[in-house]
Amino acid sequence: MKHIRWDDIPYEHVNKHFRRKLAWDGKLMIALTEVDKGYVVPPHVHENEQTTWVFSGKWRFRLEGRTVEVGPCEMIFIPGNAVHTAEAMEALVAYDIFTPPREDWLAGKDAYLRGDSAR
């Protein structure tokens, strides 16, 4: 993970509005994501915490009864087991950091991003 070359990692087209590149080792996962304006991630929960760092564009998160907008060079920490949703206010590029790696993302079973087709 020390010397990730993002240009060497192919994009995974999760759906027509959400693309990501995944890099991981035994303890850490980083996802470089591109999201189209207007895409909404439905309410969901992660077992472990997530940190999202926005590189460009803007996310609007609904988390623990509040609304938070996260723009370029800003980060949000989402605690484990906290119900949250996100809406892309602008087309964006962000880094999602998970410890440990998300098994559902590695297995392609992240149904909240993929819709009913992932089972």
N, C-alpha and C positions, 0 to 999 in steps of 0.2 A: 504493500500500500504506500510505501514511501515515495515512489516515483511513478504515480499514475499518469499515463499518457491518454487523455480522454479521446484524442483523435484516433487512437488504435482500437477503441471500444465501439462496437456498432450500436446504433439506437435500436431499442425494442419499441415497436409501435403498439402500445397497450390498447389504445382505441384511437379513433380518428382525431382526437383532440389532445392526447397525452402521450408523450414519447419520453423514454428514459434510457440512460446508460447506467449499468450497475457495476460497481467495483467492490469487492469484499474479500475479507480473509476470515479467520476463525472468530474474530472478536468485533469486527467493525464492518459496516456497509455504508457506502456513499452512493447516492443516486443523483446523477445529473439529469434534471427533468426539464422538458420544454412543454409548456401548456398554452393552448390557444385561449384568447380572450373569451370570456363568457362560460368557460367550462366549470362545472360545479362538481366537486368531490362530495358525494352524499355522506350523511352522518355515519361515523365509524369510530372504532376504538383500536388502539394498538396496545398489546400487552406490555411492551416496554416503551420507554420514552423516545421521542423523536425531536431532533433539532432541524429546523428549516432555515436556510440562509438564502435570501433572495438576491440574485445577481443583477437581474433587470426585470422590469415590469412590476406588478403588484398583486398580492394575494389578499383576500379578505377572509379571515378566519372567524368562525363562531366557536367559542370555547368557554366552557364553564359559565354560561349565562352572560357572556360579554362578547363584543365584536371588536376585533383587532385588525387593522390594516398594516400589512408588512410590505415595505417598498424596497428599492435597491439599497444594498449594503446593510439591510436590517435582518435580524434573526428573531425567530420565535421558538420557545421551548414548549413542547407539548408533553405533559406528564403521562406516564403509563396509565391505561384504563380510563382516560378522560375522553368522553364523547366530544367529537369535533367535526366540523365541516369546513370546506374552503371553496371560495369562488375566485376565479381569475378575473380581476378587474381590468387587466391589460394582458396582452400576450407576455409570457414571462419565462425566465430561466432561473432555476433554483437548485440548490443542493440540499438533499434530505440525508440526514446522518442518523443511523440507527446502531445501537449497541444492545444486544448482539444483532447479527444480520437477520432480516425478516425472512423466515422460512416460506411464507406465502408468496413473497415476491420472487424468491429463487425458484419456487415450484410453479410459478405462473397461476396461482390460485387466489390472487388478490381480487376477489369478485366485486368489491366496492368500487374498483377502478374499471374493471372489465365489463361489468353488467352481468346479466343472467347467463351469458355464454361460458363463464368460468365456473366450473363445478368439479 
